[in-house]
Amino acid sequence: QCYDQWFGRRPVRTREEFCRRVGLSPDRPFILYVCSALFWGSPVEAEFVQQWVRRLRESAHPEVRSAAVLIRPHPARMPEWEAIDLSPFPDVAFYGSNPVDDASKDDYFESLFYCSAVVGLNTSAFLEGAVVGRPVHTILLPEFQENQEGVLHFHYLLSVGGGVLKAGRSFEEH
């Protein structure tokens, strides 16, 4: 029921307006990385995201290597980003807040609507990305096993109705 609001919703801004708002070039595709509410004691997702962006920039696939990236932090885990420097990576933006009012819901929806793909570890944004019709991806790494394959609902994302989530077990497969 909480996902019903995303069905049939329309952007309030053009893609160009949205990209300028978040600090991305409007003339290139972008991947949306959506952060998770991981279990306490889990590895720091911000550090993983920094590594993930570095691996994207090293990809053998030019369309992956050159894609812009929009990182949406999880509102409950903002402090872990304080020590993260994304400036060495071109075309990476850090933007977003908890979608609780009309303006922040517009921002969130447009980040999903205008991206080329949604990536994360384990987040409700996988469902919202699927509602909007975007491909949804994750990478299954041992350090995040408890947060992914260790929870029942994650298996539903992978398998029910053919699954909405595409998972790789290495950066290369991802």
Disulfide bonds with the S-S distance in Angstrom:
none
